[in-house]
Amino acid sequence: MNIYVIYLGEPKEKYLRDALSEYEKRISAFGKLTNIGLKPVSLPDNPSEKEIVSALEKEADGILLQLNKLQGSKKIALCVEGRQLSSEQLSAYLDRAAVDGCSSVAFVIGSSFGLSERVKARCDLRLSFSAMTFPHQLMRVILEEQIYRAFSISSGSKYHK
């Protein structure tokens, strides 16, 4: 299976880059992971609601351009109001996608202010990892760990306990 992770902004911290590198290496045993990094729109320290909405819409243009290239892929938006799945349920979702003939899944992580409603509406699933808020760059590490875990569950590996 081909997995795409579309995200905004690169992690500055070495420990995050190291963790991403490790999970990307592990995922490669199960499928191809392609990261698509986009540049977030710069905002002032205390942006107005109007400035935030405008930035999210500009970011949406770039995200939707990438999603349009992935015709036939299952598309999943990570957002706090989304549906929460267990690791086993995510694994089953990915398995079902493959059985249904879908050879790729695209996950979308927004910038620090989230995702535009246009992006969420374009996705097949709105997924929440928690009611808590996580830094978007750390969320990428958490997502890649869960992708690896999902593949491990499907393969019957001992990684998932």
N, C-alpha and C positions, 0 to 999 in steps of 0.2 A: 504494500500500500504506500502511496505517496502522501506525505503529510506536509502541509504548508503552514507556516506560522507568520502571519502578517502583523507587524508591530510598529510602534512609533518610538523612536529614540533608542540609542545604543547605551548599554550599561557602562558607566564610568568605572565602577569598582571592579578590581581584579577578581575578587572572590565570586562575583556574579558571572563574570566571563569564564572563569574556571569551571564553575558548576554547569554552565550551559555547554561548554566543550565536552564535559564528561557525559552528560545526558545525550548529547548529539551523537557521540561515539557509541553509546549503548543502543540507542534507537536504530542506528545503522545496521544492526544485526537483524532487524525485523522489516525495515523498509527505508525509503528515502525521505529524509527530512530536508526541506528547503525553507530557509529563513528569508523573509522579505522585509527588510527594514526600511521604514519611511521616516522622513524628517518631520517632527512635530512643528506646528505653528508656534512661533515665539509669542509669549504673552507677558504683559507687565506683572509685577509682583502681586498686585491686588486688582485683577481684571474684573471688569463689570460683567454682568450676566450676558449682555449683548456681545461683548468681546469674546467671551467663552463660546457662545453659540456660533459666532462667525468663524472662530478657529476650528471648532468641531466640523463645521460644514466644509471648510477648506481641506481639512484632513480627510473627510469623507470622500472628496473627489479622488484623492490618491488611492485610498483603500478600495473604492469601487472600481477604479481602473484595474487594479490587481485582481479583484474578485471576478471581473468580467473576463479575464484571461483564463480563468479556471472553470470554464463551463463544464457541467457534469459533476463537479465536486460537491460534496456536502460542505456547507459553510456554517461555522459556529462562531457566534459573537460572545466574547466573555464580558459579562456585565452583572453588576450586583443584583439586579432585579430578575435575573435569569433563573432557570430551573437548576436545582442542586441535584447532582448525581453522585452515587457512591463510585469508588474505583471500579467495582465490578460492573456497575451499570454503564460507565463510560466504555469499558472494554466491550460489553455487549453491543453498545451503540456502534462502535467501530466495526465489530464483527458483522453486524446487520448491514451496515453500509456496503461492506465488501460482498456479502451474499447477494445484495440487491444489485450488484454490478457496478458499484461506485468504486473506482480505483484510487480516489484521492479525497482527502478531507482538508479543509482550510480553517484554521483557527485565527480569530482576529482579536488582538489586544489593543485597546485604545491608548491614548495619551493619559496624562495625569487627570484630565477632566472627563475621561471616558470616551464614548463613541456617539456619533450622531445617530439620530433615530433612523435616518436613511440607510445607514449601514446595518443596524439591527434588523430593519424590515427586510433587507436583502438576504439575511441568513436563515438557514433552516432550523437553527436551534439557538436560543439564548441560554448560555450556561453560566452559572454562578458557582464559584468555588466556596463561597462563604458569605454570610451576611456582613462580615467584617470587610474593611477596606485594606487592600495591600498596595504597596508601591508598584506601579505598572512594570518596572524593570524586574522586580522580584517575581512578579506574576508569571513572567516568561519562564523563569527557572521552575516554578511550581508546576506550570503547564507541561513543560517538557518532561519533568519527573513523572507526572501522571500519564502522559502518553507512553513513556517507557513502561510504567506499571501496567497500563492497559494491555500492551503487547505481551508483557510477561504473564499476565493472567491468562490471556488467550492461548499462550504456548505451554501453560502448565508449569512454568518455572517456579523456583522456590523464592524468588525475590519478593513476591507478594505473600505476606503471612496472614 
